[in-house]
Amino acid sequence: MNHDPTTAYFDDLVRRAAVANAIPREAWPEAQPNFCHQNCESFVQRFAGYEVVRGWLVFGGNWFAPHSVVRHTSSGRLIDITPDPSNSGAIPFVEHRGAEENFTVLRKGRDGGWLYPPLADIPQAPASSYDSTETASGDFYAHT
């Protein structure tokens, strides 16, 4: 079977999600909820010895939301600095493999889409029980 590169990317992501670790959340006081990408960029500019790590939060094993965390470069420890007002606890995280530009395209969606797997590939819930929200950073997430 021939897969396009995006399908191959997410197939790999699903495999890695099966063994993904949850990243400890240590909210940075200056960070804003739902601005993880911007929070991490600001954090690494302010504090030496950290780098931004792009990736995906894993929900239910195969639902993904784009997310950024920071890595302490000398220890390799990943830290989620973005506050979570819902206190949902630690969520598994899978690192993006590839160029920053590719992550940007994937997080914004391809072909006008924003959800993996595409809705066309999964059974549809009744419209009244399904909604989506765009965060301030331009990412989308689905909720029921």
C-alpha positions in Angstrom: 0.0 0.0 0.0 1.4 3.4 -1.0 0.9 6.1 1.7 1.3 9.8 1.2 4.0 11.4 3.5 1.4 12.9 5.9 -0.3 9.5 6.4 3.1 7.9 6.9 4.0 10.6 9.5 0.9 10.0 11.5 1.1 6.3 11.2 4.6 6.6 12.9 3.1 9.0 15.4 0.4 6.5 16.4 3.1 3.8 16.9 5.2 6.1 19.1 2.1 7.3 21.0 1.5 3.7 22.3 4.6 4.2 24.5 4.6 7.9 25.0 5.4 9.4 28.4 3.4 12.1 30.0 5.5 15.3 30.4 5.5 16.9 33.8 3.7 20.3 33.9 5.5 23.0 35.7 3.7 26.1 34.6 5.9 29.2 34.1 4.2 32.2 35.8 4.5 34.3 32.7 3.0 31.6 30.4 -0.6 32.0 29.1 -3.0 29.0 28.7 -3.5 27.9 25.1 -0.3 29.7 23.9 2.1 26.8 24.3 4.1 27.6 21.1 4.6 31.3 22.0 5.2 30.5 25.7 8.0 28.1 24.8 9.6 30.6 22.4 9.6 33.3 25.1 10.9 30.9 27.7 14.0 29.8 25.7 14.8 33.5 24.8 14.7 34.4 28.5 16.5 31.3 29.9 19.7 29.8 28.6 20.1 26.1 28.5 16.6 25.3 27.1 15.3 24.6 23.7 11.8 24.4 22.2 10.5 20.9 21.4 7.5 20.6 19.0 5.2 17.6 19.2 1.8 16.3 19.9 -0.3 15.7 23.0 -1.9 12.2 22.8 -5.6 11.7 23.7 -7.0 8.2 23.7 -4.1 6.7 21.9 -4.6 8.1 18.4 -6.0 11.6 18.7 -3.4 14.4 18.6 -3.2 18.0 19.4 -0.1 20.1 18.4 1.9 21.2 21.4 5.2 22.7 22.4 7.3 22.0 25.5 10.9 22.9 26.5 13.9 20.7 27.0 16.6 21.3 29.5 19.5 20.8 27.2 22.1 19.4 29.7 19.7 16.9 31.3 17.4 16.2 28.4 14.4 16.6 30.7 11.2 17.8 29.0 8.9 20.3 30.8 5.5 21.5 29.9 5.5 25.2 30.9 2.1 26.1 29.7 -0.6 26.4 32.4 -3.7 24.1 32.2 -6.7 25.8 33.8 -8.7 22.6 33.5 -6.1 20.7 35.6 -6.4 17.7 33.3 -3.1 16.3 34.6 -0.1 15.1 32.7 -0.9 14.1 29.1 1.3 11.9 27.0 3.5 13.8 24.5 5.2 12.6 21.3 8.0 14.6 19.8 7.8 15.9 16.2 10.3 14.3 13.9 11.2 16.6 11.1 11.7 20.3 10.2 10.0 23.1 12.0 8.3 24.1 8.7 6.7 20.7 8.4 5.4 20.9 12.0 3.9 24.3 11.2 2.1 22.9 8.1 0.9 19.9 10.1 -0.4 21.9 13.0 -2.3 24.3 10.8 -3.8 21.4 8.8 -3.5 20.2 5.3 -6.2 20.6 2.6 -8.1 22.8 5.0 -8.3 20.0 7.6 -7.1 20.1 11.1 -7.9 16.7 12.6 -6.1 13.4 12.4 -7.4 11.0 11.5 -9.5 12.9 9.0 -13.2 12.9 9.8 -14.0 11.2 6.5 -12.1 8.2 7.8 -14.0 7.8 11.1 -17.7 7.3 12.0 -19.5 10.6 12.4 -21.0 11.6 15.7 -24.4 13.4 15.6 -23.7 17.1 14.9 -25.2 18.2 18.2 -22.5 16.2 20.1 -19.5 17.4 18.2 -17.8 20.7 18.3 -14.4 22.2 17.6 -12.6 25.2 18.9 -9.8 27.3 17.5 -7.3 28.4 20.2 -5.8 31.8 20.3 -2.6 30.3 18.7 -4.5 29.1 15.7 -4.5 25.4 16.6 -7.8 23.5 16.6 -8.9 20.8 18.9 -12.1 18.6 18.8 -14.3 17.9 21.8 -17.6 16.1 22.3 
